[in-house]
Amino acid sequence: MQTFLTKQFFNLTVFTLIFGVIFYDTITVLGFMYIDEICVVLLLALYCYKVFKTKTWEFDRFFLIVIAVFLFYLLYSFIIKSNTKAAIITDFIIQFKPYLAFFCAYALKPEFTDNQKLILKQVAVICSLYVLAVALGMYVSSELIEYTFVHVSRLATASSVCALLYLYCSNYSATDRFFTVVILAIGLFSTRSKHYGFFAIGIAMLVYFNNSFRMKLNFKNVSFTLAALGLGIMASWNKIYYYFVTGGFGDGRKASDLYARMALFFFSTKILSDYIPFGSGFGSYATFASQQYYSPIYAKYGMDKMHGLSKDFNSFIVDTYYPALAQFGYVGVALFFGFFIYLAVKSLKAFNYNCRKESVIMLMIIIFFLIESTSDSTITHNRGIFMMMLMGWTLSEIKQKAERSKLLKQDEDTVSQ
């Protein structure tokens, strides 16, 4: 059964990369907007097939906890009437999608053959060349981006996806890491400061976490961590300063002078304080559903008069992700960061099981989401879905290697006795 699941998962991975990442926006421009939903449904179908074919009906306890949390917030949103029922259900599906993709990919435990990894590697290279062609083509025709990636920021995230998939399919040699950096560098054509930051941190990690690296809490490793973070901040300082220091406060006196993104951050703190401890509920704030089914919370806080956040012109409502955590309150904020901290700890521990490549991929994806969430809701979009899938099956591989390492150690202990 595992061979069948791996084959189908391989096909789904190629399909998701090509149509759910590279050509997603082109397809969307043509009027079809549900590719990422189709990919997640197919992934869920594979997962259900595995569960029903397993006599014990195995469910991951962590997954069950996450499902319970989302169902609780769904019920809570209906009770407090955070928005219309359609808005609540829509937002529930959108917010749950990335975690569903992660846990399904993790549970399927794909075991790609060397040939399948080679094909994925080649597809990643071809897709990278396409992204590069678009990046260079922008200098010939500025309209090209509108029919390919719609916005330059998506060109950057596409290069990040291709780079990490390439790295996963590699042997983590110096050459492999070099070409990973080359692919990642394509995103620099986007001129997005957040990609500059991710690129800087990525280079530092790929250089420092070489094959001789050992994970220890010492001065050298702590110094590297601080230096990498500092490098990332320096690379993206202009936008950090613009959005989060002087971030559009206009003359610094009137809330109406706030730019949309800064306004979302500013009022999210008020919502967190006013809706203790579970937040304002699904479909209420800084999400696609709160935009499509215009949430009453914007009028409550006087945001309905702001440029980009008004009912008639609300395109900036989904311009970032962190403010959307106000929907889930202080509890939800803790759960969101707790999820990534838990995965980061797992990744760091994996260095002990000869999972250097897998650990670096996990940590880079976590950093990718933490950076992206400052100015985009990537985690709930198509590229975020693919990244969560990649993180899911990478964690699965770490778990399998760790189990084999423990068994090997037990055998060695038995022999020594």
C-alpha positions, 0 to 999 in steps of 0.5 A: 500500500505504501508504494501506491500512496507514495506514487500518488503523492508524487503525482500530486506533488508535481501537479501542485507545484506546476498548477498550484504554485507556478501557473496558479495565478495565470489560471486564476486570471483566466477565472478559475480560483480553486486549484489549491482547494482541489490539491488539498481535497486530493491530499485528504482523499489519499489520507482517508484512503490510508486510514480506511485501509489500515485496520487500526484506523491510525490517527495522529494525536497532534492532528486530532488536537488541531482539529478539536481546536479549529472545531472549538473556534468554529462553534465559538464563532457561531455563538458570538456571531462574529460574521455571517454563517457563510463568512465563518464557514469560509474562513474556517476552511481557509484557515484550516487548509494549511494545517490539513495539508501539513498533517496529511503529508506527514501521515502519508509518509511518502518514501520517494525513490531516487528516480522520483527525487530526480524527477522532482529535482528536474521539475524544480529546475525547469520551474525555476527557469520559468520564474527566471524568464518571467523575472527578466521579462519584466524588464521588457514588458511590465505587464508580463507579471500581471499575466504570470504571477500577478504581483512580484511578491509571488515571484519571490515565493515561487523561487523559495518553493523551487529552491527548497524542493530542489534542496530536499531532492538533493544530497546536501552537497556543497554543489547542491547548496550552491544551486539552492542559493542560485534558485533562491536568488531569482526571487531577488528580482522581486525587490521585496525586502522580506525576500532579501531577509529570507535570502540572507538568512538562507545563505547563512544557514546553508553555509553554516549547517554544513556536513561537519556541523554539530548541534550544540548550545555553545558560543559559536552556534549562539553567535551564528544565530544572532548574526543570521537574524541580524543579517536578515534584519539588515537586508530588510530594514527599509521595509521594517522601518517603514511599516513598523517604526514610522509605518504610515502613521502619517503625522503621528496624531490621527488614526485615520492617517494610518496606512492600511497594513499598519492600521491592521496591526494597530487595531489587532491589539485592541481586538485582542484586548477587547475579546479576551481570551478567544478573539473576535472569531472566524471571518471577523478581521484581516482575512479574505472572508472578512473582506468578502462578507464585510465584517462589522468589526471594521465599522466598530473600530472606525476602520471602514473609513480608511483607504483600502479597508472601507466597504467599497475599497477593501483590497488591503484587508488581506495584505498581512497575516499576523493581525488575523490572529486577533480572530483567535485571541491570546489563546490563538496567538499562543497556539500559532507560535507554539505550533512553529516553536514545537516544529523548530525544536523537533528540527533542532533535535533532528540534527542528532539523527543525521537529518541535517538536510531535513532539519535545515529545510524545516527551519527555513520553512518556519522562517519563511512563514514567520517573515511572510506573515508580516506582510502577506497571508501566504500561509493560507494561500497556494504557495503556503499549502505547498510549503506546509506539504513539504514541511509535513513530509520532511518531518515524516522523514525525520521521524523515520530516520530517528526511529531507525537510529534508535533501533540501531542504537538498541541493537548496538547496546544489545550486542555490547551487553 
